Amino acid sequence: MISRICFAAALALSGAMLSVPAAAQQSISLAADEAYVHPHSEITVPPSLGGLQRTRINEYAENALDLGMNFASADNGQVLSVYIFRNTNGSLPLWFAQAESVIAMHPNFDEPDVSIAPRSFALPGSDTASGLLAVFEPGAGSPMRSTGVAMFAVGDWYVKLRASSVMRTSDGLLHWMESALAELQLPAHEAVAATPIADCENELRFRGRSRDVRGDAADNVVNSLLGGLLQGLVAERQAEAGPVAWCRDSQLEIGQAVYRANESENSYLLALGDNGNAVHVAPQLRVEGISPDSENDEAFSLTLHRAAEDVMLVSQDRLPSPRRVIDLLDNNRITSSRNTWGDDRTVTVRSGELGK
């Protein structure tokens, strides 16, 4: 859901939520005493949480693929937010690390100190430490005394709880978050143990500036179609290979960070924001007898994962730097897209605006 991402500059944030253009948000209206039931995961969020009344529910991608709801006191001195978004890439530890970094770099929290280091926790009724949490103490320039984040997965859905308080200590905020988590009604699901992500041993290095892969218009169309059609096959092979150990490579701007699977030297994931949007950069797949002939056998594909679709960017002749990827996004260098939600899995050759 690209509308929650600002590619021209660092991500803009407001309060405890990523800034979203008003036109991109859809408000969900419920009676004040009506619980929200997520239609896909069956997660139920009560109308009040942690002693606070729900103030709004916003949908950031159609079909409830990415949404958030706020619970706040009248003076906004106590705020809880619950987010539910689709798992399309990466891992729980990776997206928890993104949520952490957004807090750590958020100007409203004035360079906060980590008061309760990232750690695993078990949801009520479970013996498996499948969730991750951390609590921060904001700097003197922040109105908040404490702020924190917790995340866990329910099937193919990530659930994130954000909490901020002008009066609670870090320990008090932790207990408040635990109480709020216990109020969520979760369907039966497999709990998978999670641990905080680690930094990569060494950062990736890039050999010069990458350029668009040369080819005529017809070649670009074929590569775009293949790129979209093969994404499903790639996902299946990754699932068959077993769990991936992600490490954090480097931080760009707020909400923009690079992660690598199994310390890969020729691929990475550029996370954009903290709600599941990311660009996967990897060697381009080629199909003998179908892929256009190329002088460059080391072309790289760039796939933007969004809530309901994958968007392919123009291939590069070498491993592109994250800054180069951002530049391609800024300039809408799109070649094709593939639906990843619903029955229609159409691959569309396209160019121009990314859209909402």
C-alpha positions in Angstrom: 0.0 0.0 0.0 2.2 2.7 -1.4 0.1 5.6 -0.1 1.7 5.2 3.3 5.1 5.7 1.9 6.8 9.0 0.9 9.5 8.2 -1.6 10.6 11.8 -2.3 12.0 12.2 1.2 12.1 10.5 4.6 8.8 9.1 5.8 6.7 11.6 7.6 5.1 10.5 10.8 2.4 12.0 13.1 1.7 10.9 16.6 2.0 7.1 16.9 0.9 6.4 13.3 2.6 6.7 9.9 1.3 9.7 8.0 -1.2 8.7 5.3 -2.6 11.1 2.7 -6.3 11.7 3.6 -7.5 10.6 0.2 -5.9 7.2 0.7 -7.6 6.4 4.0 -11.0 4.9 4.3 -12.7 5.2 7.6 -14.6 2.2 9.0 -17.7 3.2 11.0 -19.0 1.1 13.9 -21.3 1.7 16.8 -19.5 2.9 19.8 -20.1 -0.4 21.7 -19.5 -2.7 18.7 -16.3 -4.8 18.5 -14.3 -4.9 15.3 -13.9 -8.4 13.8 -11.2 -8.6 11.1 -12.9 -10.5 8.2 -9.8 -12.5 7.2 -8.1 -13.5 10.4 -11.1 -13.4 12.7 -9.2 -11.3 15.2 -11.7 -9.4 17.4 -10.8 -6.1 18.9 -13.2 -4.8 21.6 -14.6 -1.3 21.5 -12.5 -0.3 24.4 -9.0 -1.4 25.1 -6.8 -0.9 28.2 -9.4 1.3 29.7 -9.6 3.6 26.6 -12.5 4.0 24.2 -11.9 3.5 20.5 -11.7 6.8 18.6 -11.3 5.7 15.0 -10.6 2.9 12.6 -8.8 3.6 9.3 -8.3 1.2 6.4 -5.0 1.8 4.5 -5.6 -0.8 1.8 -8.8 -2.1 0.4 -10.4 -5.3 1.7 -9.1 -4.9 5.2 -5.6 -5.9 4.1 -4.0 -3.1 6.1 -5.8 -1.2 8.8 -5.3 0.5 12.2 -7.5 1.7 15.0 -6.8 4.1 17.8 -7.9 4.2 21.5 -7.2 7.4 23.4 -8.0 9.4 26.4 -9.8 12.8 26.0 -6.5 14.7 26.3 -4.5 12.2 24.1 -2.2 11.7 27.0 -2.8 7.9 26.9 -2.9 6.3 23.4 -3.1 2.7 22.2 -3.1 1.7 18.6 -3.8 -1.7 17.0 -2.7 -2.5 13.5 -3.5 -5.6 11.4 -1.7 -6.1 8.1 -1.1 -8.9 5.6 2.2 -10.8 5.6 3.5 -10.5 2.1 7.3 -10.7 2.7 10.0 -10.7 5.3 9.3 -12.0 8.7 7.8 -11.0 12.1 11.3 -10.1 13.6 12.0 -8.0 10.5 8.8 -6.0 10.7 9.1 -5.7 14.5 12.6 -4.2 13.9 11.0 -1.7 11.5 8.5 -0.7 14.1 11.3 -0.3 16.7 13.4 1.9 14.3 10.4 4.2 13.5 10.0 4.9 17.3 13.7 5.4 17.8 14.0 7.9 14.9 10.6 9.6 15.4 11.2 13.3 16.2 8.1 13.3 18.6 10.0 11.0 20.9 13.2 13.0 20.9 15.9 10.3 20.7 14.3 7.9 23.1 16.3 5.5 25.2 15.5 1.8 25.2 14.2 1.0 28.7 13.0 -2.6 28.1 15.2 -4.2 25.4 13.5 -6.2 22.6 12.4 -9.5 23.9 10.1 -12.4 23.2 6.8 -13.0 25.0 4.0 -15.6 25.0 0.5 -14.6 24.3 -2.1 -15.4 27.0 -2.9 -19.1 27.0 0.2 -20.1 25.0 3.6 -21.5 26.1 5.3 -20.4 22.9 7.1 -17.1 22.9 5.7 -16.0 19.5 5.5 -12.3 20.1 8.1 -9.5 20.4 8.0 -6.3 22.4 10.1 -3.3 23.5 9.6 -0.2 25.6 11.3 3.2 25.2 11.7 6.3 27.4 11.4 9.4 25.2 13.8 12.3 25.6 13.1 15.5 27.5 11.7 17.2 24.5 8.8 14.7 24.2 5.5 15.1 25.9 5.4 11.3 26.5 7.0 9.6 29.5 7.0 6.1 27.9 6.2 4.5 24.6 6.4 0.9 23.3 5.5 -1.6 20.7 4.5 -5.3 20.6 3.9 -7.6 17.6 2.8 -11.1 16.9 1.4 -13.2 14.0 -2.0 -14.9 13.5 -1.6 -17.1 10.5 -0.8 -14.8 7.5 -1.6 -11.6 9.5 0.6 -9.4 11.6 -0.8 -7.7 14.6 1.0 -4.6 16.1 0.2 -2.8 19.3 1.6 0.6 20.0 1.3 2.4 23.3 2.3 5.8 24.6 1.7 7.6 27.9 2.4 10.9 29.5 2.2 9.4 33.0 3.2 5.7 33.0 6.7 4.5 33.8 8.3 2.0 31.4 7.3 -0.9 33.7 3.8 0.6 34.0 3.5 0.8 30.2 4.6 -2.8 29.9 1.9 -4.0 32.2 -0.6 -1.8 30.4 0.4 -3.3 27.1 0.2 -6.8 28.5 -3.3 -6.1 29.8 -4.4 -4.7 26.4 -3.0 -7.7 24.6 -5.0 -10.0 26.9 -8.2 -8.2 25.9 -7.8 -9.1 22.2 -9.8 -12.2 21.1 -7.7 -14.4 18.9 -8.7 -17.4 16.8 -6.9 -20.7 17.3 -3.6 -20.5 15.4 -0.2 -22.0 15.3 2.2 -20.1 17.5 5.8 -19.9 16.1 8.6 -18.9 18.3 10.2 -15.5 17.5 13.4 -13.8 18.5 14.6 -10.2 17.9 16.5 -9.7 14.6 20.3 -9.4 14.7 22.6 -7.1 12.7 24.4 -8.6 9.7 28.1 -9.3 10.2 29.0 -7.0 7.3 27.1 -4.5 5.2 26.6 -5.0 1.5 28.9 -3.2 -0.9 27.8 -1.9 -4.3 30.1 -1.7 -7.4 29.2 1.6 -9.0 25.8 2.8 -10.1 23.4 0.3 -11.7 21.7 1.1 -15.0 18.6 -0.2 -16.7 19.1 -3.5 -18.5 19.3 -2.8 -22.2 16.6 -4.2 -24.5 13.9 -3.1 -26.9 10.3 -2.6 -25.9 9.3 -6.2 -26.7 12.1 -7.6 -24.5 10.8 -5.4 -21.6 7.3 -6.7 -22.1 8.4 -10.3 -22.0 10.6 -9.8 -19.0 7.8 -8.0 -17.2 5.4 -10.8 -17.8 7.8 -13.5 -16.8 8.8 -11.5 -13.7 5.1 -11.3 -12.6 4.3 -14.9 -13.5 7.3 -16.4 -11.7 6.8 -14.6 -8.4 4.5 -17.3 -7.2 7.0 -20.0 -8.1 9.7 -18.1 -6.2 7.5 -17.9 -3.2 6.8 -21.6 -3.3 10.5 -22.5 -3.6 11.3 -20.2 -0.6 8.6 -21.9 1.5 10.0 -25.3 0.6 13.5 -24.3 1.5 12.4 -23.7 5.1 12.7 -20.7 7.5 14.9 -17.8 6.5 17.2 -16.1 9.0 17.0 -12.3 8.3 19.6 -9.9 9.5 19.6 -6.1 9.5 22.1 -4.7 7.0 21.7 -0.9 7.2 19.4 2.0 8.0 18.7 4.7 5.4 16.1 7.2 6.5 13.3 6.8 9.1 11.2 3.8 8.0 13.7 2.8 5.3 16.1 -0.1 6.1 17.9 -2.9 4.3 17.6 -6.6 5.5 19.2 -9.7 4.1 18.1 -13.3 4.1 20.8 -15.7 5.3 23.5 -13.0 4.9 23.0 -13.1 1.1 25.6 -11.2 -0.9 23.5 -10.7 -4.0 20.0 -9.9 -2.8 18.2 -7.8 -0.1 14.9 -6.5 1.0 14.4 -2.7 1.3 11.7 -2.1 3.9 9.6 1.0 3.4 7.6 2.0 6.5 6.5 -0.5 9.1 3.4 -2.0 7.6 4.7 -4.6 5.2 5.7 -2.6 2.1 9.1 -3.6 0.7 11.2 -3.9 -2.4 12.9 -7.3 -3.0 16.1 -7.1 -5.0 17.5 -10.4 -6.4 19.1 -11.9 -9.5 16.6 -12.0 -12.3 15.1 -15.4 -13.1 15.6 -16.5 -16.7 13.7 -19.2 -18.5 15.6 -21.0 -21.3 14.0 -20.5 -24.7 11.6 -17.9 -23.4 13.6 -15.1 -21.8 15.0 -12.6 -24.3 18.7 -13.0 -25.2 20.8 -10.7 -23.2 24.4 -9.6 -23.1 24.1 -9.3 -19.4 23.6 -12.6 -17.5 23.6 -10.8 -14.1 20.5 -8.7 -14.4 18.6 -8.0 -11.2 14.9 -7.8 -10.7 13.2 -5.4 -8.3 9.8 -6.3 -6.9 7.7 -4.0 -4.7 5.5 -6.0 -2.4 2.3 -4.3 -1.5 -0.8 -5.5 0.4 -2.7 -6.8 -2.7 -0.1 -6.8 -5.5 3.5 -7.1 -6.5 4.9 -4.3 -8.7 7.9 -5.0 -10.9 10.4 -2.2 -11.5 12.8 -1.9 -14.4 15.6 -4.5 -14.2 19.1 -3.4 -13.4 22.4 -4.5 -14.9 24.0 -5.0 -11.5 23.0 -5.1 -7.8 21.4 -1.7 -7.3 22.1 0.3 -4.2 19.1 1.1 -2.0 19.4 4.8 -3.0 19.1 3.7 -6.7 15.9 1.7 -5.8 14.4 4.7 -4.1 15.2 6.8 -7.2 13.4 4.3 -9.4 10.4 4.4 -7.2 10.4 8.2 -7.1 10.4 8.2 -10.9 7.7 5.5 -11.3 10.0 3.1 -13.3 7.3 0.4 -13.3 7.2 -2.4 -15.9 4.4 -4.7 -14.7 2.2 -5.7 -11.7 0.7 -9.0 -10.5 -2.3 -9.4 -8.2 -1.6 -11.4 -5.1 -5.0 -11.1 -3.4 -8.2 -12.7 -4.5 -9.0 -15.1 -7.3 -7.8 -12.8 -10.1 -4.0 -13.2 -10.4 -3.7 -11.1 -13.6 -0.2 -9.9 -14.6 -0.5 -6.4 -16.2 2.2 -4.7 -18.2 2.2 -1.1 -17.2 4.2 2.1 -16.7 3.6 5.4 -14.9 2.1 6.2 -11.6 2.2 3.6 -8.8 -1.2 4.8 -7.6 -2.7 4.2 -4.2 
